[in-house]
Amino acid sequence: MADHYETLGIDRTASGDEIKSAYRRIVLNHHPDKSGSAESKRIFLAATDAYTVLNDPNARREYNQLLAKQDERKREEIAFIEQAAARADAREEIIVQRSKSDLADLQNRLSVAFARGQTAMAERLAIELLQSSIRQPMAHAVLGDIARARGDLNEAAKRYAYAAQFEPGNPVYQRRYEELLNGSMMVSGRSGEFLGTFAPSRKALAGGATMAIVIAISTIFVRTDSVQLVWTILYFAAAASLGIGMSCGRWIERSESVLKSATGSFGVAALLMGVSVLNVWAGALVYALIAFFQEVRIVVLHLILPGLLVLALLFGLAGAINGSFSFGVGTFVLTAPGGLGFLIGWLLGDALRSSANE
């Protein structure tokens, strides 16, 4: 979350007049009419955003609460890392050390189990590895991914902090830690807590969902000899609209963070999205089975799969109404492009989010 006070170059106790004065100085130097450089544009837009929030008493009060919460989390994470390092030094002297070959074997088994989606086994191996030596960044990263999938963002942030501390040269660990710290994942499946501003999220999600529903309902009026092809294209477009809306609205994380694990391999979510590309209902069934047997509860898929299933039902209903297909055919057979459409929309939404932050 951007620090609006830092953007305007003022203290957090600044008065309304000081806020206006600081914003006016930036406008005089960086307004598009004054300077056409990309950097000036970035500074002007950031300052405008900051002024919009801080000049509104209610918005400023809510923003200050979020800022205080973020500061508290940062202090807790720093203290956590420092304590962890101190404990690690003490524990290394008293725990029974495994040989390097034993540790390498555990790491290999952990990597294989996690890549195969054997979450329960991977969790046990990671804990066993950390009992031998707490300075194991991969083990912390795996536990972080598992906690994140379960919606336990606090535990995930701590684990990524550990991983980044013990392997500072790995950009993946640091990036995942910062994503959680800065509230890039808006929704926590466990508590339903919003970690950022909710209004833009709601608008983007509503826009994508509305577009998807409109496309689905429009299939009622499809009258063509190539009904199956037209329905396939429309279902693809509807799923893509939903993916863009959910990504831009930050209801789901960036695709890279979900589909690839912190170890660099494709995780269970990637497997499930791959199955959903073939058939959404099959993807939902496989997810239910994995969730039951492997104790995996991936928060993002809790949001994605119901949306795609609702679209499938709408298309089936549309087919039954216009007589092009039976409800069963429209619901089950033509759901194949749904996962692919959503995935592409997800990627496009990520690209839009990145360009908006530049």
Buried (B, 14 or more C-beta within 10 A) or exposed (E): BBEBBEBBEBEEEBEEEBBBEBBEEBBEEBBEEEBEEEEBBEBBEBBBEBBEBBEEEEBBEEBBEBBEEBEEBEEBBEEBBEEBBEEBEEBEEEEEEBEEEEBEEBBEBBBBBBBBBBBEBBBEBBEBBBBBBBBBBBBBBBBBBBBBBBBBBBBBBBBBBBBBBBBEEBEBBBBBBEBBBBBBBBBBBBEEEBBBBEEBBEEBBEBBBEBBBEBBBEBBEBEEEEBBEBBBBBBBBBBBBBBBBBBBBBBBBBBEBBBBBBBEEBBBBBBBBBBBBBBBBBBBEBBEEBBEEBEBBBBBBBBBBEBBBBBBBBBBBBBBBBEBBEBEBBBBBBBBBBBBBBBBBBBBBBEBBEEEEE
